[in-house]
Structures are given as structure tokens and as C-alpha cells.
Amino acid sequence: MKIRIYAIAGTVALGGLLFGYNTGVISGALLFLQIAFHLSALMSGIVTSIALAGAAFGAMLAGPAADRYGRRIALLGTAFLFIAGAVSSSLADTLWLLLSSRFVVGIGIGAASMLVPLYLSEVAPTHLRGRLVSFNQLAMTMGILLSNLVGYGFAATGGWRWMFALGGVPAVMLAGGMLYLPETPRWLASRGQLSQAKAGLQKLFGPGTDIATQMTTLQEDPGGLAKASSAKKSGAAAMRRPLIIGVTLAVFQQATGINTVIYFAPVIFQSAGISSASSAILATAAIGAINVGMTFVAIWLVDRAGRRPLLLTGLFGMAISLCLLAAGFAFGRSLNLGWITLASLSAYVGCFAIGLGPVFWLLIAEMFPLGGRARGMATATTANWAANLVVALTFLTLINDLGRPAVFLLYAGLAIGALIFSAILVPETKGLSLENIKTLWTKSA
Ligand code: BGC
């Protein structure tokens, strides 16, 4: 059963790989796009961030689509969006075609970012849920690293078309996988299709497995989707607290600055004195590798230690390393600023990768009751992409206006805010079935 469920999670996590690859690929391609399309600074910013805007839109669409057509069909549609976007962006010969293709890819990114954890949380057995849902974050960090390496590989020839086209490969694999994989038993049960849910469970866990317990658990939340609209109207307690936690953590995940590092690491390194482009790219790849490595650690720990310890320790570490980074930029000129920057950025990314990175996506996949899960996740995910866009658009201006130390101190302050918020409001969900998590909100509301 274990191998089967891991194989399924690995296939669906291709959506996470696509999310990471397609957000990361632009940094390697941009230099060549600037030449090919004569981009001004403003236009470069738009080319970079249009996918983020598309992602906010895609996350919004994916919630209703996942409720209406099912998680599987929504993921299949997302894979086709990625394929279409990869083909058209790699063939783009006008700026408008490039922008619209990247917008389509962005819709795919936003949809995948919520559908993958949604699907994984609904097929995972309780004791493996943290780990399996976090495959999404792992695949995403690998996708980012892969995009850095592909960007590096094609840099000498300026092959930006290839950089975009290669994103089509995992998309074809995801589409193939989704044709074969079953719908989630929870979605089927919520539509009253109990015999299909049973067949789905059998397919997930393999023939001969005893699925009676899982069937009983599924039936503890009967008619979940039917209750969705009334839950929405009355703003039921079971939705309210998860929404507050989900949206706030979404904003904190971005406002503490992770993507200033992921998107602008070479620029930060160059300003810290690591001046040659190739060492800056190498340092960036090192950060990417730490991101992947520490996500493995999170996956190993999340169902053992639980979500809260990882989240709180990670946030604490992020705040400390951001303060060190700020201090480095403020006082480090006489010391070796390049090394201080590399060390504190590595610590910062490592702490994100063990806590707020995976735990945010996991919590939003498990906190909502079935009836409002897809919509709740879509709301939190849209907030995440909107915050991502705001941070990406303001980072360079803030650095200019306030200076580096103040900007990183600002992110440190927000990490402390996130720490206090999480310590007070985020519950432990380890070991609870999705159906039982619901009782956390009604009990203490
Ligand atoms: C965030 C992304 C970020 C990535 C970095 C994710 O959890 O949502 O915005 O780029 O982590 O690993």
C-alpha cells in the first residue's frame, strides 16, 4: 500500500514541480527576453510578474472547478494549461504573445498550487498526510532548482525558447498520470457516490486492503459539499477560524520575504560583493539546494514532531537570520560581507523550508471542512499569490528608498509577528483525520 500511495503522490506532485519550474524559469530567461523584445525596465517587471497575477487568478478559478468537476479533472485541465503555455511561450514572436502565454502559465501555476495539496490531503492516510502533502513543497523546490540549472545550461546560447519549452515535459507527464489516477474518495463521497468512493479507495490502497475504516471515516462528513453554500452564507465557525489562519499565514508566508531571495538572490549576492555573475549564480544554486535539502528534513519530521514545532522553530530561525542579514548589510563592510550574506541567507531559506514553506500549504489543505475545503484553500492561495506579487513589485523600490538593512529588518519584524500569531492561533493537526480536524474549530470557537 505504501509504495502505491507514494507513487500516486509523486505523480500528482509533478504539479508542484511545474509550479516551481515555471516561477523560477523567468529569472534565467529574462536577460535574453530583454534583448529579443527590447524590454524597458518597466516591461521587464511586467514580463516577470504577469505569471504571478495569472496565478492569483488561477487559484481563484481552481476552487469552484475542483468542487464542480472534481479534483482529478481540475488537475487534468491544469496540466493542459501548462502544455499550452509552454508551447506558446516558447514560440512567442511578439511581446503580446509572450505576455499572454506567461499569463496562461500563471493560471496553471495558481491552480496547481492549490489543487496538488488538495488532492494529496484527500487521498493520504492520516498518519502519512503531513509527509505526502509536503511532497508538493519538495517538488516545488526541486522545480525551482531545476529551472536555475536549465537557465544556467542555456545561458551560453541564449536559449530562452528551450527554457520555456522544457516546462512542457512534466506537464505531459502530469496529464498522463491524471488520466490514470482515481478521483479522491472524499470528493466522491461528498457527492453521495459511495460505491465509486469505495472503488477509488481500493485503487489507491491496492486490492486486498481493508478499507472499511476509511469508508466509515468518509461517511462521518456526509453531504459535505452540499453544506458548502449554507456554511458560506452563515459564516460558520468551522470555516471562520481556518479562513483567518489560512489567509493570514498566506500573507505572512510572502511578506517575510522568501521570494525576494528566490527571485533576486543573484542581485543580493552581487550587492554583497560576490561580483562575478557565475559565482552569484553558483551561490544561488547553493541556496536552491539548501531549500530542497531542508524540505526533505521537514518531510521526515512533519508527521513525527507535528506541524506547530516546525512552524514555530522555523519562524524563530527566519527572524534571527533576517536580523543577521540586516546587521551584515549595516555593519559588515569591514568584515567579509559576501560570506555573512551567504551564511544568513542559507540559514533563512533553511528555516523557511523546514517551517512556514511546507507547513502553510499543509495546513490550508487540512484545516477546512470538506464542504468548504476547495473554496477555503482557493481564498488562502489567492491571498498568497497577491501578497507574492506585491512583495515582488515593491522589493527593489524599498531597497532603493529605505536601504537593505531596514528592508530585511522589516521582514524580520513580520516573521516575529507571524511567530506570535502562530503560537496563539495555529492548532496542532498531526494525527487527526481530516474529518476530526473540524471539531477543533467548533470546540474552541
Ligand atoms: C512559496 C513560494 C516560494 C517557495 C520557495 C513556497 O512555499 O509559496 O512562494 O517560492 O515556497 O521554496
Boltz pocket constraint, residues with backbone or C-beta under 6 A from the ligand:
constraints:
  - pocket:
      binder: B
      contacts: [[A, 137], [A, 140], [A, 141], [A, 144], [A, 253], [A, 258], [A, 259], [A, 262], [A, 291], [A, 356], [A, 357], [A, 358], [A, 361], [A, 384], [A, 388]]
      max_distance: 6.0
